């Protein structure tokens, strides 16, 4: 019985060895498709005159919702969801509801438009408002 046992033992080993060289090539091709089935990859950025780089975020395809997109994007970008006024699919489409999110495709570009008071724009505007009267008064003093 020993020879047949060794033969039957070597056969499964050969079967194991046979497929093993192939899976590194097969799953290499199959794995991205697998993750594509489960995850939607989007390119997200904050609307800003200075910053126009995107980051890639992954959303679970089973949980494609406006709220989920908002939460994942905000956590990746380090901002609060309350700061976001609207979400735009570039170049010019506003995302408003879950159905809009489910229509998104991989690597689409998404832009978060922030509330004005949550951004530095307000800070940039106020000094210019206070500077103008100063300049005017200085000019007035200089003329006298």
Phi, psi and omega in degrees: 000338185296316182300318182293324178297316181295325178294313183294329177290322183286330180298307178301323178301315180295320178298319179295317182293323183303301181292332186302317177296331183284313184309321177305326178278317182296300179301330175307318178278329187276328186300313178302322178295320179300312181292328177296325179293326187261335185235143172253124181260123180238150175261122187236144173210166173268138177293121183202141177292336184264326189249114177234022174275145177262155165243155179263132177237148180252132175245139176291124183298335178284348184233041180282105177217162179300315183297319181294316178301316181298312184294314181296314182298315183294319181293323179291324184271352178074036177234169179269140177304330181294338182284343187273123178275308180216161176243128182244133168271119184291147008276336194204034182239123177279136176265127186237333187216172184302323182298322177299320183292321182292341178278350183295149177248166180303140173064021172287150185265125183242139180235132177264124178261120186271156173300146182297316184291340180275353184252176182276358183300318181300317180297323181290327183284319187299318178300322182294327178291320180284333181290322185302309178300322179300313181298318181298315181293321177298316179298319180297316180296319182296323183290327177279000000 
